[in-house]
């Protein structure tokens, strides 16, 4: 039968700190490898003259136009509804109404023609 040794408290803290540091280093190495990979890809694209941005596919362009067309139709319908509501309003009657007697004629701005 094997005896299991346990570490003292000062060594347990050191062990956990080392494990955290190792984990942090692995994360940094992974980020650096990813960055290196993307840099190599970008460099090879620049060397071959291949553009890094590709033109959108025809399907994407068609979907975009269709969405814009739908939005325009909705806005047009809203404008038509507002226009119908405006036509129902009676704008020919006296819109201003009676004035407050406390306001003098000189303080009221008159529209310029």
C-alpha positions in Angstrom: 0.0 0.0 0.0 1.2 3.5 -0.9 1.2 6.4 1.4 0.0 9.6 0.0 2.0 12.6 0.9 0.3 15.9 1.4 1.9 19.2 0.8 2.2 21.8 3.6 0.1 24.9 3.4 2.9 27.1 2.1 3.6 24.6 -0.7 -0.1 24.2 -1.6 -0.4 28.0 -2.2 2.8 27.9 -4.3 1.3 24.9 -6.3 -2.0 26.7 -7.0 -0.1 29.9 -8.0 2.1 27.9 -10.4 -1.0 26.2 -11.9 -2.6 29.6 -12.4 0.5 31.0 -14.0 0.8 27.9 -16.3 -2.8 28.3 -17.4 -2.3 32.1 -18.1 0.9 31.3 -20.1 -1.0 28.6 -22.2 -3.7 31.2 -22.9 -1.2 33.7 -24.0 0.6 31.2 -26.2 -2.7 30.2 -27.8 -3.5 33.9 -28.6 0.0 34.5 -30.0 -0.3 31.4 -32.2 -3.7 32.6 -33.5 -2.3 36.0 -34.2 0.7 34.5 -35.9 -1.5 32.3 -38.1 -3.7 35.3 -39.1 -0.6 37.4 -39.9 0.8 34.6 -42.1 -2.5 34.4 -44.0 -2.6 38.1 -44.5 1.0 38.2 -45.6 0.5 35.4 -48.1 -2.6 37.3 -49.5 -0.6 40.5 -49.9 2.2 38.6 -51.6 -0.1 36.9 -54.1 -2.0 40.1 -54.7 -5.2 38.5 -53.7 -7.6 41.0 -52.0 -8.5 40.2 -48.4 -12.0 41.5 -48.9 -14.2 39.5 -51.2 -17.1 40.9 -53.0 -20.5 39.8 -51.6 -22.2 37.0 -53.3 -25.1 37.6 -55.7 -27.5 36.0 -53.2 -26.4 38.5 -50.5 -26.8 41.4 -52.9 -30.3 40.2 -53.9 -31.3 39.7 -50.2 -30.1 43.2 -49.4 -32.1 44.7 -52.3 -35.2 42.7 -51.3 -34.9 43.9 -47.7 -34.5 47.5 -48.8 -37.5 47.2 -51.2 -39.6 45.8 -48.3 -38.6 48.7 -46.1 -39.4 51.2 -48.8 -42.9 49.7 -49.3 -43.6 49.8 -45.5 -42.5 53.4 -45.3 -44.6 54.3 -48.4 -47.6 52.6 -46.7 -47.1 54.6 -43.6 -46.8 57.9 -45.6 -50.0 57.0 -47.4 -51.8 56.4 -44.1 -50.6 59.7 -42.8 -51.7 61.4 -46.0 -55.2 60.0 -45.7 -55.4 61.1 -42.1 -54.3 64.6 -43.1 -56.8 64.8 -45.8 -59.6 64.0 -43.3 -58.6 67.0 -41.2 -60.5 70.2 -41.8 -57.8 72.8 -42.3 -60.0 75.4 -43.9 -61.6 76.6 -40.7 -60.0 79.2 -38.4 -57.0 77.3 -37.1 -55.6 80.0 -34.8 -58.8 80.5 -32.7 -59.4 83.3 -30.3 -56.4 85.2 -29.0 -55.6 85.8 -25.4 -56.4 89.5 -24.7 -53.3 89.9 -22.5 -51.0 89.5 -25.5 -50.5 92.7 -27.4 -50.6 92.9 -31.2 -47.0 94.1 -31.4 -45.6 91.0 -29.5 -47.3 88.6 -31.9 -45.0 87.6 -34.8 -46.7 88.0 -38.1 -45.8 85.6 -40.9 -43.7 87.3 -43.7 -44.9 86.9 -47.2 
